[in-house]
Amino acid sequence: MRPVKIGGQGGKIRPVHIAGFILFILIAAAFIFPVLISFMSAFKSNGEILNNPVGLPKGFFVWRKGQGCSFR
């Protein structure tokens, strides 16, 4: 079995590969960031979402029987 060469031709890592990897990371972050914001907002009250939309929740907010319950 032949050894696998990293980086394509001759084992060289080209600037095109680095640029492609950086572009991939940026695109992945652009897709993952809104999902994380939505997930964190699911545990916030409306006031927390309006005051600090990107921050972590101070406590968990759960909606039960027509009224909200906050666990801090």
N, CA, C and O of each residue as an XYZ file, in Angstrom:
288
protein
N       0.833     -1.169      0.000
C       0.000      0.000      0.000
C       0.888      1.246      0.000
O       1.890      1.308      0.712
N       0.498      2.251     -0.822
C       1.298      3.476     -0.921
C       0.951      4.448      0.206
O      -0.202      4.514      0.631
N       1.931      5.197      0.691
C       1.620      6.220      1.699
C       0.814      7.358      1.064
O       1.002      7.687     -0.108
N      -0.065      7.941      1.837
C      -0.909      9.033      1.352
C      -0.163     10.348      1.499
O       0.382     10.643      2.563
N      -0.138     11.132      0.442
C       0.502     12.441      0.475
C      -0.511     13.499      0.905
O      -1.632     13.545      0.400
N      -0.106     14.330      1.825
C      -0.967     15.400      2.304
C      -0.734     16.634      1.445
O       0.406     16.988      1.143
N      -1.821     17.283      1.057
C      -1.702     18.524      0.304
C      -1.667     18.345     -1.190
O      -1.354     19.295     -1.906
N      -1.969     17.189     -1.683
C      -2.052     17.009     -3.132
C      -0.704     16.699     -3.739
O      -0.102     15.672     -3.423
N      -0.222     17.569     -4.606
C       0.993     17.314     -5.386
C       2.245     17.487     -4.536
O       2.549     18.591     -4.083
N       2.953     16.416     -4.329
C       4.243     16.494     -3.662
C       4.169     16.812     -2.177
O       5.199     17.123     -1.579
N       3.015     16.749     -1.564
C       2.891     17.029     -0.151
C       2.995     18.493      0.209
O       3.148     18.826      1.384
N       2.915     19.372     -0.767
C       3.007     20.804     -0.501
C       1.636     21.355     -0.141
O       0.629     21.003     -0.757
N       1.610     22.219      0.857
C       0.379     22.919      1.198
C       0.434     24.268      0.505
O       1.284     25.104      0.811
N      -0.459     24.467     -0.410
C      -0.465     25.684     -1.205
C      -1.330     26.757     -0.565
O      -2.234     26.447      0.211
N      -1.058     28.020     -0.888
C      -1.897     29.107     -0.371
C      -3.365     28.976     -0.768
O      -4.249     29.446     -0.052
N      -3.624     28.338     -1.908
C      -5.010     28.131     -2.333
C      -5.730     27.214     -1.349
O      -6.908     27.420     -1.054
N      -5.025     26.201     -0.840
C      -5.624     25.293      0.127
C      -5.929     26.026      1.432
O      -6.983     25.815      2.032
N      -5.019     26.880      1.867
C      -5.222     27.642      3.099
C      -6.393     28.603      2.933
O      -7.234     28.720      3.824
N      -6.449     29.291      1.794
C      -7.548     30.221      1.542
C      -8.880     29.482      1.481
O      -9.887     29.975      1.988
N      -8.891     28.308      0.865
C     -10.116     27.509      0.797
C     -10.571     27.057      2.168
O     -11.766     27.054      2.463
N      -9.615     26.672      3.013
C      -9.953     26.248      4.370
C     -10.511     27.407      5.184
O     -11.490     27.234      5.910
N      -9.906     28.584      5.075
C     -10.403     29.766      5.791
C     -11.799     30.131      5.305
O     -12.669     30.465      6.110
N     -12.017     30.071      3.999
C     -13.350     30.348      3.451
C     -14.370     29.344      3.973
O     -15.492     29.719      4.315
N     -13.989     28.077      4.038
C     -14.872     27.043      4.576
C     -15.245     27.340      6.028
O     -16.412     27.213      6.400
N     -14.277     27.732      6.846
C     -14.531     28.050      8.258
C     -15.489     29.242      8.375
O     -16.399     29.218      9.204
N     -15.297     30.277      7.561
C     -16.182     31.445      7.606
C     -17.606     31.100      7.204
O     -18.560     31.566      7.828
N     -17.754     30.293      6.172
C     -19.096     29.895      5.732
C     -19.758     29.016      6.791
O     -20.949     29.168      7.062
N     -19.003     28.106      7.387
C     -19.553     27.251      8.439
C     -20.007     28.086      9.631
O     -21.068     27.824     10.197
N     -19.218     29.087     10.021
C     -19.599     29.965     11.130
C     -20.849     30.766     10.792
O     -21.693     30.997     11.658
N     -20.974     31.194      9.531
C     -22.152     31.955      9.122
C     -23.422     31.110      9.211
O     -24.505     31.652      9.429
N     -23.306     29.803      9.046
C     -24.475     28.929      9.169
C     -24.734     28.505     10.610
O     -25.888     28.351     11.010
N     -23.681     28.315     11.388
C     -23.835     27.818     12.757
C     -24.259     28.924     13.721
O     -25.023     28.658     14.649
N     -23.787     30.150     13.531
C     -24.074     31.250     14.456
C     -25.578     31.485     14.641
O     -26.016     31.583     15.787
N     -26.390     31.582     13.587
C     -27.838     31.782     13.804
C     -28.508     30.616     14.533
O     -29.465     30.821     15.279
N     -28.017     29.411     14.325
C     -28.587     28.259     15.031
C     -28.284     28.366     16.522
O     -29.155     28.086     17.345
N     -27.075     28.763     16.882
C     -26.721     28.941     18.290
C     -27.533     30.060     18.936
O     -27.981     29.921     20.074
N     -27.726     31.161     18.224
C     -28.520     32.265     18.754
C     -29.954     31.811     18.995
O     -30.541     32.141     20.026
N     -30.523     31.061     18.060
C     -31.892     30.558     18.220
C     -31.992     29.605     19.404
O     -32.952     29.661     20.173
N     -31.014     28.743     19.547
C     -31.024     27.790     20.662
C     -30.932     28.515     21.999
O     -31.672     28.189     22.928
N     -30.037     29.491     22.110
C     -29.909     30.233     23.364
C     -31.143     31.074     23.642
O     -31.529     31.229     24.800
N     -31.771     31.621     22.609
C     -32.960     32.447     22.794
C     -34.163     31.629     23.243
O     -35.099     32.178     23.824
N     -34.152     30.339     22.987
C     -35.266     29.490     23.401
C     -35.388     29.421     24.918
O     -36.466     29.123     25.433
N     -34.302     29.690     25.645
C     -34.309     29.623     27.099
C     -34.337     30.996     27.760
O     -34.137     31.098     28.970
N     -34.583     32.057     26.984
C     -34.621     33.412     27.525
C     -36.038     33.939     27.544
O     -36.890     33.503     26.770
N     -36.282     34.888     28.443
C     -37.558     35.598     28.418
C     -37.489     36.646     27.311
O     -36.421     36.915     26.762
N     -38.643     37.234     26.991
C     -38.664     38.251     25.926
C     -37.787     39.452     26.284
O     -37.121     40.012     25.414
N     -37.785     39.840     27.531
C     -36.966     40.968     27.961
C     -35.477     40.703     27.792
O     -34.732     41.581     27.357
N     -35.047     39.503     28.132
C     -33.631     39.152     27.963
C     -33.239     39.133     26.491
O     -32.132     39.538     26.136
N     -34.143     38.663     25.633
C     -33.839     38.637     24.204
C     -33.677     40.049     23.664
O     -32.781     40.309     22.861
N     -34.544     40.966     24.101
C     -34.469     42.340     23.606
C     -33.268     43.088     24.169
O     -32.658     43.892     23.465
N     -32.920     42.836     25.429
C     -31.801     43.555     26.054
C     -30.442     43.013     25.627
O     -29.507     43.789     25.430
N     -30.318     41.708     25.482
C     -29.029     41.099     25.160
C     -29.261     39.891     24.250
O     -29.256     38.758     24.731
N     -29.462     40.104     22.956
C     -29.813     38.995     22.065
C     -28.706     37.963     21.855
O     -29.004     36.812     21.540
N     -27.452     38.337     22.019
C     -26.351     37.422     21.740
C     -25.820     36.753     23.003
O     -25.166     35.713     22.921
N     -26.090     37.331     24.157
C     -25.533     36.814     25.403
C     -26.194     35.529     25.873
O     -27.253     35.133     25.386
N     -25.542     34.894     26.829
C     -26.078     33.675     27.425
C     -27.256     34.021     28.329
O     -27.306     35.122     28.879
N     -28.203     33.101     28.491
C     -29.320     33.371     29.398
C     -28.848     33.415     30.849
O     -27.963     32.660     31.249
N     -29.456     34.318     31.635
C     -29.109     34.408     33.056
C     -29.732     33.258     33.831
O     -29.202     32.834     34.859
N     -30.838     32.762     33.345
C     -31.530     31.615     33.924
C     -32.312     30.950     32.806
O     -32.281     31.409     31.664
N     -33.006     29.881     33.127
C     -33.801     29.213     32.110
C     -35.255     29.629     32.258
O     -35.798     29.627     33.363
N     -35.877     29.983     31.157
C     -37.263     30.432     31.140
C     -38.098     29.353     30.468
O     -37.847     28.987     29.320
N     -39.100     28.843     31.196
C     -39.951     27.777     30.674
C     -41.394     28.252     30.726
O     -41.825     28.844     31.716
N     -42.136     27.994     29.666
C     -43.534     28.418     29.585
C     -44.421     27.259     30.032
O     -44.396     26.188     29.426
N     -45.224     27.476     31.113
C     -46.109     26.430     31.610
C     -47.475     27.001     31.936
O     -47.568     28.059     32.558
N     -48.534     26.322     31.530
C     -49.925     26.619     31.881
C     -50.275     28.094     31.704
O     -50.895     28.701     32.577
N     -49.880     28.657     30.586
C     -50.247     30.041     30.286
C     -49.425     31.087     31.002
O     -49.692     32.277     30.833
N     -48.457     30.711     31.779
C     -47.598     31.702     32.439
C     -46.163     31.215     32.410
O     -45.898     30.014     32.360
N     -45.262     32.143     32.440
C     -43.849     31.790     32.365
C     -43.279     31.476     33.722
O     -43.692     32.064     34.722
N     -42.355     30.579     33.774
C     -41.625     30.236     34.996
C     -40.148     30.460     34.732
O     -39.611     30.014     33.717
N     -39.505     31.147     35.642
C     -38.088     31.419     35.465
C     -37.294     30.665     36.517
O     -37.591     30.757     37.708
N     -36.286     29.920     36.083
C     -35.416     29.185     36.992
C     -34.051     29.863     36.969
O     -33.389     29.895     35.932
N     -33.640     30.391     38.079
C     -32.349     31.089     38.156
C     -31.462     30.456     39.189
O     -30.336     30.907     39.396
